[in-house]
């Protein structure tokens, strides 16, 4: 199947319009020039569209391509990270393979959101780890118990 060349097909149609406009004797010069200018703009838009299509320049899809198994695996990994932190471990992105995660930051964000939503009695703490020369810094995360605030006396 041959792909349509949008810019070529559009230019062919615009050339037909331009021939008719140029031969017209009843049209005023200002009207002719307005039509000619609009046709040139359409040709330019067509060239740009063709260039984007040939580059594969597409916007982000409006759907989630993950399957139910992918989502379930992500939830299991998030639970494993949370369990490790509840046991007192510090976790960071270097442990992503251990927890079978490709996006450790997403799991941490979801854990932080769950703590706030469910009003859990823990706080998520973090600190920057600077591994050394030539390596980028990253964050380490752990949980601590929230300090108990006494009930106000009436």
LINCOR-V63942 format. One record per pair of residues at least 12 apart in sequence whose ideal C-beta (glycine too) atoms are under 10 Angstrom apart, sorted by the first residue. I is the first residue (numbers start at 0). J is the second residue. D is the distance in whole Angstrom. If there is no record, write none. Layout:
BEGIN
i: (I:I)
j: (J:J)
d: (D:D)
END
This chain:
BEGIN
i: (2:2:3:3:4:4:4:4:5:5:5:5:5:5:5:5:5:6:6:6:6:6:6:6:6:6:6:6:7:7:7:8:8:9:9:9:9:9:9:9:9:10:10:10:10:10:12:12:12:12:13:13:13:13:13:13:13:14:14:16:16:16:16:16:17:17:17:17:17:17:19:20:20:20:20:20:21:21:72:72:73:73:73:73:73:73:73:74:74:75:75:76:76:76:76:76:76:76:76:76:76:77:77:77:77:77:77:77:77:77:77:78:78:78:79:79:79:79:79:80:80:80:80:80:80:80:80:80:80:80:81:81:81:81:81:81:81:81:81:81:82:83:83:83:83:83:84:84:84:84:84:84:84:84:84:85:85:85:85:86:87:87:87:88:88:88:89:89:89:89:89:89:89:89:90:90:90:90:90:90:90:90:90:91:91:91:91:91:91:91:91:91:91:91:92:92:92:92:92:92:92:92:93:93:93:93:94:103:103:103:104:104:104:106:107:107:107:107:108:110:110:110:111:111:111:114:114:118:119:119:119:120:120:120:120:120:121:121:121:121:121:122:122:122:122:122:122:123:123:123:123:124:124:124:124:124:125:125:125:125:126:126:126:126:127)
j: (52:53:49:52:45:49:52:53:44:45:46:47:48:49:50:52:53:42:43:44:45:46:47:48:49:50:52:53:45:46:49:45:49:38:41:42:44:45:46:48:49:38:41:42:45:46:38:41:42:45:35:37:38:39:41:42:45:38:42:34:35:37:38:41:31:34:35:38:39:42:34:32:33:34:35:38:34:35:99:100:99:100:101:102:105:106:109:106:109:98:99:95:97:98:99:100:101:102:103:105:106:98:100:103:105:106:107:108:109:110:113:98:106:110:97:98:99:100:106:94:95:97:98:100:103:106:107:109:110:140:106:107:109:110:113:114:119:121:123:142:98:97:98:140:141:142:107:110:121:123:124:140:141:142:143:119:121:141:142:142:141:142:143:140:141:142:124:125:126:128:139:140:141:142:103:106:107:110:138:139:140:141:142:103:107:125:126:128:130:137:138:139:140:141:104:106:107:128:137:138:139:140:128:130:137:139:139:137:138:140:137:138:140:140:123:125:138:140:123:123:140:142:123:125:140:142:145:145:142:144:145:142:144:145:146:147:141:142:143:144:145:141:142:143:144:145:146:140:141:142:143:139:140:141:142:143:138:139:140:141:138:139:140:141:139)
d: (9:9:10:10:10:7:10:10:10:6:9:10:6:5:10:7:10:8:10:9:5:5:9:7:4:8:10:10:9:10:8:8:10:10:7:6:8:4:9:9:9:9:9:6:7:9:9:9:10:10:10:9:5:8:6:6:8:9:9:7:9:9:6:9:10:8:7:6:9:10:9:9:10:5:7:8:10:8:7:9:9:8:9:8:8:8:9:9:9:9:8:9:10:5:6:5:9:9:9:10:6:9:8:10:8:5:9:10:5:6:8:10:9:9:9:5:8:9:9:8:9:9:5:7:8:5:7:9:7:9:8:10:9:5:8:9:10:10:10:8:10:9:8:10:9:10:9:8:8:8:10:7:6:4:10:10:8:10:6:9:7:8:10:10:7:9:9:10:9:9:5:7:5:10:8:9:8:10:10:7:5:7:10:7:9:9:10:6:10:6:7:4:7:10:7:10:9:9:5:8:9:10:9:9:7:9:10:9:9:9:10:9:10:10:8:8:8:6:10:7:8:9:5:9:9:8:9:9:9:10:8:10:6:5:10:8:10:5:7:6:6:10:7:5:8:5:9:6:8:6:9:9:7:5:7:6:5:7:5:8:7:6:9:9:8)
END
